[in-house]
């Protein structure tokens, strides 16, 4: 139970990482759409 003491800090860091992952995912979907649209 090491995480019990500083519970708030890692959660905020993880939240920032998660938003970065979501943004990257959205960019990837848009790029994929444009690539498939150009081949169609």
C-alpha positions in Angstrom: 0.0 0.0 0.0 2.6 2.5 -1.1 0.1 4.5 -3.1 -2.0 5.3 -0.1 0.0 8.4 1.0 0.2 10.4 -2.2 -3.1 9.4 -3.8 -3.8 12.7 -5.6 -0.6 13.2 -7.5 -0.4 10.1 -9.6 -4.1 10.4 -10.5 -3.6 13.9 -11.9 -0.5 12.7 -13.8 -2.5 9.7 -15.2 -5.4 12.1 -16.2 -2.9 14.2 -18.2 -1.6 11.1 -19.9 -5.1 9.9 -20.7 -6.1 13.2 -22.3 -2.9 13.0 -24.4 -3.8 9.5 -25.5 -7.3 10.6 -26.4 -6.0 13.5 -28.5 -3.6 11.2 -30.3 -6.4 8.7 -30.9 -8.6 11.3 -32.4 -5.8 12.5 -34.7 -5.1 8.9 -35.7 -8.8 8.4 -36.6 -8.9 11.6 -38.7 -5.7 10.6 -40.5 -7.1 7.1 -41.1 -10.3 8.6 -42.5 -8.4 10.8 -44.9 -6.1 7.9 -46.1 -9.1 5.7 -46.7 -11.0 8.5 -48.4 -8.1 9.1 -50.8 -8.0 5.5 -51.8 -11.7 5.2 -52.3 
